[in-house]
Amino acid sequence: MAIAPLSACMTRLFLLLGLVFLVSPATLRGQDTKLTLEEAKKLKNPVPYSRKSIKQGHGVFMRYCTSCHGNDGKATVDVVADASDLTAPKTWKNGFSEGEIFRSIRDGQGASMPSFKSQIAQEEDMWHLVNFIMSLWPEDMRPPLHEDK
């Protein structure tokens, strides 16, 4: 008779372990799901647009973005076709709100722009990168600069 309770206990344990592996914390937070365009448009950058954030975003940019967008963001590097000129947001195909920029970085844009969610592990770093990209825009399009804290 001792076998039945052990078997039931083992069955529950295997079911629980199966659920743990099927539902990871990333899945629960929705990070494995791509944002829709409408969801992206509603996103607001939680990181203030400041000199400190722009500097941090510049570091991320230099590590991950220059091979396609060039050091100046103008995409004059003839390595990848259709790399966006980050200094001309009105020419972008996928929108230029802060949420749409975040979405392009995190989820990618087809074959021309890969997803960077596995390379840039911290979501905050992606938002710093958004701020840096906006700092490349014509001055009349940039958001107001916040004081560093």
N, C-alpha and C positions, 0 to 999 in steps of 0.2 A: 504494500500500500504506500510505502514511502516514495515509490517511483512516480506516482501520479502527481503529487504536489510539486515535486522537483521538475517534472516535465512541464507543468503549467507555469511554473516560475521561470523556467528557461524560455518558454515560448514568449512570455511577456517581455523578458530581457531582450530577446532577439527582435521583437517588434519595436521596442523602444530604441534599440541601437539603429535599426533600419530608419526610423523617423529622424533620428539625430543626423544621419548621413544624408537623407533626402532633403531635409529642411535646415540648411546652414544659416548662420546669423546673417550672411550677406543676402541670402534669399529673403529672409524675414524683413530686412531693411529695404528690399527692392533694388539693390544695386546690380542685380543680374538682369534687370528689365531696362530696356532702352526707353528713354523719355519720348513722348510724342511731341510734335511741334507745338501743339496747344499747351501741353504741360510745361514745356521749356519757356514759352513766352511769358508764363506766369511766375517763373522763378525770379527771385531777387537775390542779388549778391549779398551774403551775410558779412562779407569783409569790406570795410569802408575803403573807398578809392582814395588812397593816401600815398605819399612818397615812399613810406616804408613798405606798403603792400606792392607798389609798382616795382620796387627794387627786388623784393622776393620773387615776384612774377618774372622779372628779367632773368633771374638765375634759372628758373624752371624753363623758360624760353630757350636759353642758351644750351641747356642740356638736351631738350627734346624736339625743338622746332626749327632750328636754323638749317638743318639739312634740306628742308623743303622750302621754308619761307625766307631763308637768308638771314644774315645778322641784323639787317635793318627792317625785316618784315615785309619787304617789297616783292618777295617771291621772284627775284630775277635769276635765281639759281635754276639752271636748265637741267635739273635732275628729274623732277616730277612734273608731269603735265597737270595743269589746272590747279596748282597750289595758289591759294588766294593771296592777293596783295593785301596784307593786314592793315595797310595805311589808307585803304580806300573801301571802307565798309559798305558804302552804297552799291558797290558792284558785287557783293557777296550773294550767292544763290540761296543760302540757308538762313538768312536773317542775321541781324546784328544787335539784338537785345542781349543783355548780359546773360539771360537764361539760354538763349539760342547759341551763344558763343560757348557757354559751359557744355551744352549738349553736344556741340560739334567736337569739342575736346574729349569729353568723357565717352561718348558713344560712337564717334567717328561719322564720316559721311561717305559711305560706299567705298569703292576702291581707291579714290583719290585722297581720302583722309581717314587713316586708321583710328581705331579707338585707343585712347591712352589711359583707360581706367586701370589697367594692370601695371603700367609703368609709373603713373603718378598716383601713388597709393593714398595720399591724403587729399580728401576733397577740398580742404582749405587751400592747398597748393594750386588746385585747378582754378579756384576763385582768384588767387593772387595772379595767376596767369591771365585770367579774364581782364583784371585791372591793368596789367602791363599792356595787353593788346589794345585796350581802349586808350592808353597813353600814346599810342602810335598814330591815332586818328588826327585829322585836322583839328586845330584848337577849338573851333566853334562847335564841334560835335562831342568833345570830351565832357564827361560829367564834372561837377564842381569838386575840387580837391578838398578832402577833409584833413584836419590837423592830425599829425601823428600822436599816438598816445603812448 
